Amino acid sequence: MPSAAAALAEFRSAWLPHVTDCGLERLIGLLEKASPLLIHGAFTRSAAMGCLASHVAWNHPATRDHDHEAGALWLTRVARLNPATSALLLQWDRAGVHDFGLRADLLRLCREERERRATAADAELEEPALC
């Protein structure tokens, strides 16, 4: 079983570079509220309920038109991860809803990524255009 550190490292290196801004905001909102729409142990349960990968996928142009299979498709096609061996999904499903540490760490990383993107966008606006 992968460690929480391995799960967070995978999230940072393989997930976040491919998460859209809308997907990032969705994860932040769900994690902040400890939303019951963010489930463990399955990609989806019903129309609005999905795991981390499903909520990311439903907010990504390559997979937004898929329903139940969106999370698995996003992981394999976009993030290039095997859903069965993803360190983050294994940790997420094993930990369940009571792993407040993992949730807090994921929320922290999402917020840091949002700040990094905002800073990068501001820097791009400040640089003179090279035409």
PALO-242161 format. One line per 8 residues: number of its first residue (from 1); their letters; for each residue x, y, z of N, C-alpha, C. Coordinates in steps of 0.2 Angstrom, whole numbers, padded with zeros to 4 digits. Each point is the difference from the previous one (the first is absolute). Layout:
N
NUM	a	X Y Z X Y Z X Y Z ~ ...
END
This chain:
131
1	mpsaaaal	0004 -0006 0000 -0004 0006 0000 0004 0006 0000 ~ -0001 0005 -0005 0004 0006 0000 -0001 0004 0007 ~ 0005 0004 0001 -0001 0005 0006 -0003 0006 -0002 ~ -0002 0004 0005 -0003 0006 -0001 0005 0005 -0004 ~ 0006 -0001 0002 0005 0004 -0004 0000 -0001 -0007 ~ 0000 -0007 -0002 0000 -0002 -0007 -0006 0003 -0003 ~ -0006 0000 0003 -0006 0002 -0003 0000 0007 -0001 ~ 0003 0004 0005 0000 0007 -0001 0005 0002 -0006
9	aefrsawl	0006 -0004 0000 0005 0002 -0005 -0003 -0002 -0007 ~ -0004 -0005 -0001 -0004 -0001 -0006 -0004 0005 -0002 ~ -0004 0003 0005 -0005 0005 -0001 0003 0006 -0003 ~ 0006 0002 0003 0004 0006 -0002 0003 -0001 -0007 ~ 0003 -0006 -0001 0003 -0001 -0007 -0004 -0002 -0005 ~ -0005 -0004 0001 -0004 -0003 -0006 -0007 0002 0000 ~ -0003 0003 0005 -0006 0002 0000 -0001 0008 -0002 ~ 0003 0004 0005 -0001 0007 -0001 0002 0003 -0006
17	phvtdcgl	0006 -0002 -0004 0001 0003 -0006 -0005 -0001 -0005 ~ -0005 -0005 0001 -0005 -0001 -0005 -0007 0002 0002 ~ -0001 0002 0006 -0006 0003 0003 -0001 0007 -0003 ~ -0006 0001 -0003 -0002 0006 -0002 -0002 0005 0006 ~ 0000 0006 -0001 -0002 0005 0005 -0006 -0002 0003 ~ -0005 -0001 -0004 -0007 -0002 0002 0000 -0006 0004 ~ 0004 -0005 -0002 0001 -0006 0004 0003 0001 0007 ~ 0005 0004 0000 0003 0002 0006 -0004 0004 0005
25	erliglle	-0004 0004 -0003 -0005 0003 0004 -0006 -0005 0003 ~ -0001 -0004 -0004 -0005 -0005 0002 0003 -0005 0006 ~ 0006 -0002 -0001 0003 -0004 0005 0001 0004 0007 ~ 0002 0007 -0001 0000 0004 0006 -0006 0001 0004 ~ -0006 0001 -0004 -0006 0000 0003 -0003 -0006 0003 ~ 0001 -0006 -0003 -0002 -0006 0003 0004 -0002 0006 ~ 0007 0001 0000 0004 -0001 0006 -0001 0005 0006 ~ -0001 0006 -0002 -0002 0005 0005 -0006 -0002 0004
33	kaspllih	-0005 -0002 -0003 -0006 -0002 0003 -0001 -0007 0002 ~ 0005 -0004 -0001 0000 -0007 0001 -0006 -0003 -0003 ~ -0001 0002 -0006 -0007 -0002 -0003 -0001 -0007 -0001 ~ -0006 -0002 0001 -0002 -0007 -0001 0000 -0002 -0008 ~ 0001 0005 -0004 0000 -0001 -0007 0007 -0003 -0002 ~ 0005 0001 0004 0007 -0003 -0001 0000 -0006 0004 ~ 0000 -0006 -0004 -0001 -0006 0003 0007 -0004 0000 ~ 0000 -0006 0003 0005 -0004 0001 -0002 -0007 -0003
41	gaftrsaa	0005 -0004 -0003 -0002 -0007 -0001 -0003 -0001 -0007 ~ -0001 0005 -0004 -0003 -0001 -0007 0001 0006 -0003 ~ 0000 0000 -0007 0000 0006 -0004 -0006 0004 0000 ~ -0006 -0003 0000 -0006 0003 0001 -0005 -0004 0004 ~ -0005 0003 0003 -0006 -0003 0003 -0006 0002 -0003 ~ -0001 0006 -0002 -0006 0003 -0003 0002 0006 -0004 ~ -0004 0003 -0003 0001 0006 -0005 0005 0005 0003 ~ 0000 0002 0006 0004 0006 0002 0005 -0003 0005
49	mgclashv	0000 -0006 0002 0005 -0003 0004 0006 -0003 -0003 ~ 0006 0002 0001 0006 -0003 -0003 0006 0000 0004 ~ 0005 -0003 -0001 0006 0000 0003 0004 0006 -0002 ~ 0006 0001 0003 0005 0005 -0002 0000 0001 -0008 ~ 0002 -0006 -0003 0001 0000 -0007 -0006 0001 -0004 ~ -0006 -0002 0002 -0006 0002 -0004 -0002 0007 0000 ~ 0001 0003 0006 -0001 0007 0000 0005 0004 -0004 ~ 0006 -0002 0000 0005 0004 -0004 -0002 -0002 -0008
57	awnhpatr	-0002 -0006 -0001 -0002 -0002 -0007 -0006 0004 -0003 ~ -0005 0001 0004 -0006 0003 -0002 0001 0008 -0001 ~ 0006 0002 0002 0002 0007 -0001 0006 0001 -0005 ~ 0001 -0005 -0004 0006 0000 -0005 -0003 -0001 -0007 ~ 0002 0003 -0005 -0002 0000 -0007 0000 -0007 -0003 ~ 0005 -0004 0002 0001 -0006 -0003 -0005 -0006 0002 ~ -0003 0002 0006 -0004 -0006 0003 -0006 0003 0003 ~ -0002 0006 -0001 -0006 0003 0003 -0006 -0003 -0002
65	dhdheaga	0000 -0003 -0006 -0006 -0003 -0003 -0002 -0007 0002 ~ 0004 -0002 0004 0000 -0007 0002 -0004 0000 0007 ~ -0003 -0005 0002 -0004 -0001 0006 0004 -0004 0005 ~ -0002 -0006 0001 0003 -0005 0005 0008 -0001 -0001 ~ 0002 0000 -0007 0006 -0002 -0001 0005 0006 -0001 ~ -0002 0006 0002 0004 0006 -0001 0006 0000 0004 ~ 0000 -0002 0006 0006 0000 0005 0005 -0005 -0003 ~ -0002 -0006 -0002 0005 -0005 -0002 0003 0002 -0007
73	lwltrvar	-0004 0003 -0004 0002 0003 -0007 0005 0005 0002 ~ -0001 0005 0004 0004 0006 0001 0007 -0003 0003 ~ 0000 -0005 0005 0006 -0002 0003 0004 -0004 -0006 ~ -0003 -0004 -0004 0004 -0003 -0005 0002 0004 -0006 ~ -0004 0004 -0003 0001 0004 -0006 0004 0007 0002 ~ -0002 0003 0005 0003 0006 0001 0006 0000 0005 ~ -0002 -0003 0006 0006 0000 0005 0005 -0006 -0001 ~ -0002 -0004 -0004 0004 -0006 -0002 0002 -0004 0006
81	lnpatsal	-0006 -0002 0004 0001 -0004 0006 -0005 -0006 -0001 ~ 0002 -0005 0003 -0004 -0006 0001 -0005 0001 0006 ~ -0006 0000 -0001 -0005 0001 0005 0001 -0006 0006 ~ 0002 -0006 -0002 0001 -0005 0005 0006 0001 0004 ~ 0005 0004 -0002 0006 0000 0003 0002 0007 0002 ~ -0005 0005 -0001 0001 0007 0002 0001 0000 0008 ~ 0006 0003 0002 0001 0001 0007 -0005 0004 0003 ~ -0002 0005 -0003 -0005 0004 0003 -0007 -0003 0001
89	llqwdrag	-0002 -0003 -0005 -0007 -0004 0000 0000 -0005 0005 ~ 0006 -0004 0000 0000 -0006 0005 0000 0003 0008 ~ 0004 0006 0001 0000 0003 0006 -0007 0003 0002 ~ -0003 0003 -0005 -0007 0003 0001 -0005 -0005 0002 ~ 0000 -0006 -0004 -0005 -0005 0001 0001 -0004 0007 ~ 0007 -0001 0001 0001 -0003 0007 -0001 0004 0006 ~ 0001 0007 -0001 -0001 0004 0006 -0007 0002 0001 ~ -0004 0000 -0005 -0007 0002 0001 -0001 0007 0003
97	vhdfglra	-0006 0001 0001 -0002 0007 0002 0003 0003 0006 ~ 0003 -0005 0004 0002 0003 0007 0008 0001 0000 ~ 0003 0000 -0006 0007 0002 0000 0000 0008 -0001 ~ -0001 0003 0005 0000 0008 0000 0007 0002 -0002 ~ 0005 -0003 0001 0007 0002 -0001 0001 0000 -0008 ~ -0002 -0005 -0003 0001 -0001 -0007 -0005 0006 -0004 ~ -0006 0001 0003 -0004 0005 -0003 0003 0007 0001 ~ 0003 0001 0006 0003 0006 0001 0006 0002 -0004
105	dllrlcre	0004 -0006 -0001 0006 0001 -0005 -0002 0001 -0007 ~ -0005 -0003 -0002 -0002 0001 -0007 -0003 0007 -0001 ~ -0004 0002 0005 -0003 0007 0000 0006 0005 -0001 ~ 0005 -0001 0005 0006 0005 0000 0003 0000 -0007 ~ 0001 -0006 -0003 0004 0000 -0006 -0004 0003 -0006 ~ -0007 -0001 0000 -0004 0003 -0004 0000 0008 0000 ~ 0000 0002 0006 0000 0007 0002 0007 0003 -0003 ~ 0005 -0003 0002 0007 0002 -0003 0000 0000 -0007
113	ererrata	-0003 -0005 -0003 0000 0000 -0008 -0004 0006 -0003 ~ -0005 0001 0003 -0004 0006 -0002 0004 0006 0001 ~ 0003 0001 0006 0004 0006 0001 0006 0000 -0005 ~ 0003 -0005 -0002 0006 -0001 -0005 -0003 0003 -0007 ~ -0006 -0003 -0001 -0003 0002 -0007 -0001 0007 0000 ~ -0003 0003 0005 -0002 0007 0000 0007 0004 0000 ~ 0005 -0002 0003 0006 0004 0000 0003 0000 -0007 ~ 0000 -0006 -0003 0003 -0001 -0007 -0004 0004 -0005
121	adaeleep	-0007 0000 0001 -0004 0004 -0005 0002 0008 0001 ~ 0000 0002 0006 0002 0007 0002 0007 0002 -0004 ~ 0005 -0005 0001 0006 0001 -0003 0000 0001 -0007 ~ -0004 -0004 -0004 -0001 0000 -0007 -0002 0007 -0002 ~ -0005 0002 0004 -0003 0007 -0002 0005 0006 0001 ~ 0005 -0001 0004 0005 0005 0002 0006 0000 -0006 ~ 0001 -0006 -0003 0005 0000 -0004 -0002 0003 -0007 ~ 0005 0004 -0003 -0002 0003 -0007 -0001 -0006 -0005
129	alc	-0004 0001 -0004 -0001 -0004 -0006 0005 0000 -0005 ~ 0003 -0006 -0002 0005 -0001 -0005 -0003 -0001 -0006 ~ -0001 0005 -0005 -0003 -0002 -0006 0005 0001 -0006
END
